[in-house]
């Protein structure tokens, strides 16, 4: 995922981020990832957010809930990379490597679960 917009003070981008996460989860849980990339079956899934601007406390809190309630139980790694740096803030260790990560970031379309699920 890539976010180039400032996060702002009132969480204006959170609905978009939530929709992206719902779409990605649906893509993985619905099995479409494995149908699109059968050679990746059995590989660890990782979601990564590349962001131009630092997260605010609101986004950090939201993502911590998503990580704890939705990603960790599904063994999906999560990390954030500020654009223009090589620094990555991983939320699940160990940080995924190219050899053990599925291409979930390229998840096309898909119908996300209800926004209330996140």
N, C-alpha and C positions, 0 to 999 in steps of 0.2 A: 504494500500500500504506500502511496505517496501523498503527502499533504503539504502543499505550498502556501496555503493561506495562514495568516496569523490566527492563533486560537482565540484571542479576544478574552474579554472579562466575563462574558455571560454564557459561555459554552455554545456559541452559535454553530460550531462545526461538529458538535457531538452527535446530532442526528445523522449526519452523513457518515461519520465514523462508525456509528452503531449499525447503520444499514450495510456498510461494507463488511463489517465483522459478521453480521447475520448471513450475508451472501456467501462469504468464505466458509463459515461453519456448515451451511446447507450444502455447499459444493462437496465438502469432505464427507459429512455424515450421510448424504444422499448417495454416495458412492460414485458420483460423477468424476471425481478426481481420478479414481482407479480405472474407470472406463476410458477416460481421455489419455491417461498415462499408465497403461497396464504394467510396464516395466518398473514402475515406482511402487508397486504393491509391497507392503511390508516395511517401507521406508518411513522414517519419522517425518511428521508434518511440522512445519514452522511457519508462523506468520511474522512478518517484520513490517514495522511502520518507519518509513523514511520521512522525516519532517524538517521543513525549512526553519521553523520557529520552535523554541522550547515549549514544552507542555506547561499548562498552568496546573495548579493544584486540583482543579475540577477534573481535567482530563486524566491526571495521574490517578485520582481516586476511582474514576470510572473504569480505567483500564486495569486497576488492581482487582476490582470486583469481577470484571470479565475474565481475567487470568485465573482467579481463584475458583469461580463458579462454573466456568465454561471451558477454559482451555486446559488447565491442569487435569481435570477428571478425564479428558479425552487424550491426554499425553501430547498436547500440541504446544510446541515451544513458542515463546513470544519475545520479541526484542524491538528496540527502538534505536534508530540510527539518525542522528542529526545530519542533514544534508550538508555537504561541503567539508565533512570530517570523516575520519576512519573510526571514530569512537562508536561503539555499540553498547547500549544498555540492555543486557539480557535479563529476563525475568525468570527463565528456567535454565538451570545449568545441566549439562554443559552446553555452551553455545553451539548450535548446529553447524556442521561443516557442509560444504557443497556435496560431499559424497553421501550424506544421510538426510538430505532435505528434499521433500517433494516440491514440485513447482506450484504450490497452492496460491502463490501470489499472482498467478496468471489466471485465476478462476474466472471463467466467462459466465456472464448472466446468472441464471438460476433464480429460483423464487425463494427469497429469504423467509425464515420463520417469522412469526409475529414479532414486532418490535418489543412487545412486552416481555418476550423471553430473555432479553438482555437487560 
